[in-house]
Amino acid sequence: MNPPPGSWRFLLLLPLLMLFPSFLHGQEAGGTELRGAWIHSPRGIPGWGWEATAKALADHGFNALFANLSWTVSSDYPSQYSVPHPALRQKDGSMGDWLQECLDACRKHGLQLHVWVVVCNMGEHTPASAKEALRKAGRTQVDADGAPSDYLAPQLPENQELLRLVLTELVTQYPVDGVHLDYIRYPLGKYDCSPAARRDFQKALGREVADWPGDVMPGGPLREPYRQWCRDNVTALVRIAREAVRRARPGVALSAAVYGYWDGARESVAQDAARWVEEGLVDFLVPMNYSGKPQEAAGWLEAQLQAVDGRVPVFSGLANYMCDSPEVLRQEIREARILGAEGFVCFQLKEEFARKWLPVLKGTETATPAPPPKAWDAPRPRWEWSGGAWRNPPWYLFWQRPGHVPLVCQVRFPQPLAARERKALRPRLLFQGRSAPGKVQAQWLDEATLRLETLPLEDGLYQWCLEEHSPEGKPPRVWKSTVRRVLPAP
């Protein structure tokens, strides 16, 4: 059998490929990637202040900070609607502003600032007097035994209005990059069994509940309609936050920290993250894939990415405090990249992480600078995959034409693009999270549909990137597809 034309070139390159396997896998993916860290302390790492804290992140290749500066009921900045933390009061009687200090430090060191807002949980940060006043006013949840909680009842109009006012004030007064919602859910356990919850659920149900709270507890006949009512209440809060932020300062990203196991979260805490994506209520999600086992965190992330289907960016939330060593965290970051996440956020930034872990990441995972993504300020395209399975075993490559099926993806934008906009888009293929070699064919089928095609060289995970390069030299906006798994022949 005569070899097909051109195959001799592949045979000449084969020894080189075997000697340098990194050639097959490409180099580290360029473009954008969010590299963030959560921090609870409102003044930066204790004893450091915001200046040193922001500098440490930026010097080690991170580009975003998620700083907990609001608990809705209480704040770490002067506010008309929430209770400023008592420690803000200066000796001369004036009020400090830790949010402004944080924002100034982030701007100086090139970090995005996403203000982490704890929504329903008043927590230990809120003054006891404020919590007690809300309990007496009937604005908090209680459990099945009648014990009070620190959680606001999400269905109450006064609590919804408080969230709207707090977020409007925050983004109006401070030009932050994003608002990051947390604890936007019910508490774990048998909640909410307050008189207000009974009244409002009965109104939604259209009839009285004979056995309260037994009928709505696990195993009760009204459990499912009750939990759907709870999910609707939480989604309504997200909708209020979306409208408030968008109206007050268009372009500010709205995101949320959500549970990692989404199916379980719908029942356990009434959090329906997939629905928020479907309704366009969030600009990105940070699922809390907290595990010291990289494969477990990766399993949750893969399910999340499939549910989101490229409609918003997903940045994997990783628990460095649960990892035995920086190497475990490094592996979780690599797994997130391979699966197609557009970044990661570490929980959380404390002194040990800054002193011992950041230098390790700087030597490996964050060594190459990357600007944070900003593609959430424009409509995201839809990605439609086809093809990509092996037709012949890989050892056929030695003596006949490769038998792959081309990887094809049609990219559909929500509206037609002008000629200059189409020209600015540059496609790139990733394999296992790295730039993939090989020829990419790109063809515009119409003003809103781009067809991308390539021939995969080996089995694994592939992902498309579209980079929008502007003539002003600004960092490119990047859109990424979901991943496509190319499998070997059985």
Backbone hydrogen bonds, N-H to C=O, Kabsch-Sander energy under -0.5 kcal/mol:
donor,donor_aa,acceptor,acceptor_aa,energy
7,S,4,P,-2.0
9,R,6,G,-1.0
10,F,6,G,-0.8
11,L,7,S,-1.9
12,L,8,W,-2.0
13,L,9,R,-1.7
14,L,10,F,-1.5
17,L,13,L,-2.2
18,M,14,L,-2.3
19,L,15,P,-1.9
20,F,16,L,-1.8
23,F,20,F,-2.0
24,L,20,F,-0.5
24,L,21,P,-0.8
25,H,21,P,-1.2
26,G,22,S,-1.2
29,A,433,G,-0.8
33,E,371,P,-1.9
34,L,342,E,-2.0
35,R,33,E,-0.5
36,G,34,L,-0.5
36,G,344,F,-2.8
37,A,64,A,-0.9
38,W,346,C,-2.8
39,I,66,F,-2.1
43,R,44,G,-0.6
44,G,41,S,-1.3
48,W,45,I,-3.0
49,G,45,I,-1.3
52,A,48,W,-0.6
53,T,49,G,-1.8
54,A,50,W,-2.8
55,K,51,E,-2.1
56,A,52,A,-2.1
57,L,53,T,-1.8
58,A,54,A,-2.5
59,D,55,K,-2.9
60,H,56,A,-0.8
60,H,57,L,-0.8
61,G,58,A,-1.6
62,F,57,L,-2.2
63,N,35,R,-2.4
64,A,35,R,-1.5
65,L,112,Q,-2.7
66,F,37,A,-2.8
67,A,65,L,-0.7
67,A,114,H,-1.0
68,N,39,I,-2.6
69,L,67,A,-1.3
69,L,116,W,-0.8
70,S,116,W,-1.3
71,W,74,S,-3.0
73,V,71,W,-3.3
75,S,83,V,-2.0
76,D,69,L,-2.1
83,V,73,V,-3.2
85,H,75,S,-2.5
88,L,85,H,-2.4
89,R,86,P,-1.5
90,Q,94,S,-3.5
93,G,90,Q,-1.8
96,G,88,L,-2.6
98,W,76,D,-1.3
99,L,76,D,-0.8
101,E,97,D,-1.7
102,C,98,W,-2.2
103,L,99,L,-2.8
104,D,100,Q,-2.6
105,A,101,E,-2.0
106,C,102,C,-2.4
107,R,103,L,-2.5
108,K,104,D,-2.2
109,H,105,A,-1.7
110,G,107,R,-0.9
111,L,106,C,-2.7
112,Q,63,N,-2.7
114,H,65,L,-2.7
114,H,112,Q,-0.5
115,V,113,L,-0.6
115,V,178,G,-2.5
116,W,67,A,-2.8
116,W,114,H,-0.5
117,V,115,V,-0.7
117,V,180,H,-3.3
118,V,70,S,-2.5
118,V,116,W,-0.6
119,V,117,V,-0.7
119,V,182,D,-2.8
120,C,183,Y,-1.6
122,M,120,C,-0.6
122,M,150,D,-2.9
126,T,122,M,-1.1
126,T,123,G,-0.6
130,A,127,P,-0.6
131,K,127,P,-1.8
132,E,128,A,-2.5
133,A,129,S,-1.9
134,L,130,A,-1.7
135,R,131,K,-2.1
136,K,132,E,-2.4
137,A,133,A,-1.4
138,G,135,R,-1.6
139,R,134,L,-2.4
141,Q,151,Y,-2.6
143,D,147,A,-2.2
144,A,190,K,-1.0
146,G,143,D,-2.1
149,S,141,Q,-1.4
152,L,120,C,-2.8
153,A,139,R,-2.3
156,L,153,A,-1.1
159,N,156,L,-0.6
160,Q,156,L,-2.1
161,E,157,P,-2.7
162,L,158,E,-1.7
163,L,159,N,-2.0
164,R,160,Q,-2.1
165,L,161,E,-2.6
166,V,162,L,-2.6
167,L,163,L,-2.4
168,T,164,R,-2.2
169,E,165,L,-2.4
170,L,166,V,-2.3
171,V,167,L,-2.3
172,T,168,T,-1.5
173,Q,169,E,-2.2
174,Y,170,L,-1.9
176,V,174,Y,-2.3
177,D,113,L,-1.7
178,G,113,L,-1.6
179,V,253,A,-3.0
180,H,115,V,-3.2
181,L,179,V,-0.6
181,L,255,S,-2.9
182,D,117,V,-2.3
185,R,183,Y,-1.4
186,Y,269,V,-2.6
191,Y,189,G,-1.5
193,C,142,V,-2.7
198,R,194,S,-2.2
199,R,195,P,-2.5
200,D,196,A,-2.5
201,F,197,A,-2.6
202,Q,198,R,-2.4
203,K,199,R,-1.7
204,A,200,D,-2.0
205,L,201,F,-2.8
206,G,202,Q,-2.2
207,R,202,Q,-1.0
210,A,208,E,-0.7
212,W,210,A,-0.7
215,D,211,D,-3.1
216,V,213,P,-1.6
217,M,213,P,-0.8
217,M,214,G,-0.8
220,G,217,M,-2.9
222,L,215,D,-2.3
223,R,220,G,-1.5
226,Y,222,L,-2.1
227,R,223,R,-2.7
228,Q,224,E,-2.3
229,W,225,P,-1.9
230,C,226,Y,-2.1
231,R,227,R,-2.6
232,D,228,Q,-2.5
233,N,229,W,-1.9
234,V,230,C,-2.1
235,T,231,R,-2.6
236,A,232,D,-2.1
237,L,233,N,-1.4
238,V,234,V,-1.9
239,R,235,T,-2.4
240,I,236,A,-2.2
241,A,237,L,-2.5
242,R,238,V,-2.6
243,E,239,R,-2.3
244,A,240,I,-2.4
245,V,241,A,-2.5
246,R,242,R,-2.2
247,R,243,E,-2.1
248,A,244,A,-2.2
249,R,245,V,-2.6
252,V,249,R,-1.7
253,A,177,D,-2.4
255,S,179,V,-2.6
255,S,253,A,-0.5
256,A,284,F,-0.8
257,A,181,L,-3.0
258,V,256,A,-0.6
258,V,286,V,-1.2
260,G,288,M,-0.7
262,W,260,G,-1.1
265,A,261,Y,-1.9
266,R,262,W,-1.5
267,E,263,D,-0.7
267,E,264,G,-0.6
268,S,264,G,-3.0
269,V,265,A,-1.6
270,A,265,A,-0.6
271,Q,265,A,-1.9
272,D,270,A,-0.6
273,A,271,Q,-0.6
276,W,272,D,-1.4
277,V,273,A,-1.7
278,E,274,A,-2.3
279,E,275,R,-2.2
280,G,277,V,-1.3
281,L,276,W,-2.7
282,V,276,W,-0.5
283,D,254,L,-3.6
284,F,254,L,-1.0
285,L,313,P,-1.9
286,V,256,A,-2.6
288,M,258,V,-3.5
289,N,287,P,-1.7
289,N,317,G,-1.3
290,Y,288,M,-1.8
291,S,289,N,-0.7
296,E,293,K,-0.9
297,A,293,K,-2.0
298,A,294,P,-2.4
299,G,295,Q,-2.0
300,W,296,E,-1.8
301,L,297,A,-2.1
302,E,298,A,-2.5
303,A,299,G,-1.6
304,Q,300,W,-2.1
305,L,301,L,-2.7
306,Q,302,E,-1.9
307,A,303,A,-1.9
308,V,304,Q,-2.4
309,D,305,L,-2.5
311,R,308,V,-1.6
315,F,285,L,-2.5
316,S,314,V,-0.6
316,S,343,G,-1.9
317,G,287,P,-2.6
318,L,316,S,-0.6
318,L,345,V,-3.0
320,N,318,L,-1.1
320,N,347,F,-0.6
321,Y,347,F,-1.4
322,M,319,A,-1.4
323,C,319,A,-0.6
323,C,320,N,-1.0
328,V,325,S,-0.7
329,L,325,S,-1.4
330,R,326,P,-2.7
331,Q,327,E,-2.1
332,E,328,V,-1.9
333,I,329,L,-2.2
334,R,330,R,-2.4
335,E,331,Q,-2.5
336,A,332,E,-2.0
337,R,333,I,-2.0
338,I,334,R,-2.4
339,L,335,E,-2.1
340,G,336,A,-0.7
340,G,337,R,-0.9
341,A,336,A,-2.4
342,E,314,V,-1.9
344,F,34,L,-2.5
345,V,316,S,-2.3
346,C,36,G,-2.2
347,F,318,L,-2.6
348,Q,38,W,-0.5
348,Q,346,C,-0.5
349,L,38,W,-3.0
350,K,348,Q,-1.0
354,A,350,K,-2.4
355,R,351,E,-2.8
356,K,352,E,-2.8
357,W,352,E,-0.9
357,W,353,F,-0.8
358,L,353,F,-2.4
360,V,356,K,-0.5
361,L,357,W,-2.2
362,K,358,L,-2.6
363,G,359,P,-1.3
364,T,361,L,-1.3
366,T,361,L,-2.8
367,A,364,T,-1.2
377,D,374,K,-1.4
378,A,375,A,-1.3
382,R,412,R,-2.8
384,E,382,R,-0.5
384,E,410,Q,-2.1
385,W,383,W,-0.6
386,S,408,V,-2.1
390,W,487,L,-1.6
391,R,403,G,-1.0
396,Y,393,P,-2.1
397,L,394,P,-1.8
398,F,395,W,-1.1
399,W,396,Y,-1.6
400,Q,396,Y,-1.8
405,V,389,A,-1.2
407,L,454,T,-3.2
408,V,386,S,-2.5
408,V,406,P,-0.6
409,C,452,L,-2.5
410,Q,384,E,-2.4
411,V,409,C,-0.5
411,V,450,L,-3.5
412,R,382,R,-2.8
412,R,410,Q,-0.6
413,F,411,V,-0.6
413,F,448,A,-3.2
417,L,447,E,-2.7
422,R,418,A,-2.3
423,K,419,A,-2.3
424,A,420,R,-1.3
425,L,421,E,-0.5
425,L,422,R,-1.0
426,R,467,E,-2.6
428,R,465,C,-2.3
430,L,463,Q,-3.3
431,F,434,R,-3.7
432,Q,461,L,-3.0
434,R,431,F,-1.9
435,S,27,Q,-2.1
436,A,429,L,-2.8
441,Q,439,K,-0.5
441,Q,453,E,-3.0
442,A,440,V,-0.5
443,Q,451,R,-2.3
445,L,443,Q,-0.7
445,L,449,T,-2.2
446,D,449,T,-1.2
449,T,446,D,-0.7
450,L,411,V,-2.5
451,R,443,Q,-3.4
452,L,409,C,-2.9
452,L,450,L,-0.5
453,E,441,Q,-2.1
454,T,407,L,-1.9
460,G,486,V,-1.6
462,Y,484,R,-2.6
463,Q,430,L,-2.1
465,C,428,R,-2.9
466,L,479,W,-2.7
467,E,426,R,-2.4
468,E,466,L,-0.5
468,E,477,R,-3.2
469,H,424,A,-2.3
469,H,467,E,-0.8
470,S,468,E,-0.5
473,G,470,S,-1.5
477,R,468,E,-1.2
479,W,466,L,-2.4
481,S,464,W,-2.4
484,R,462,Y,-2.6
486,V,460,G,-3.3
486,V,484,R,-0.6
487,L,485,R,-0.6
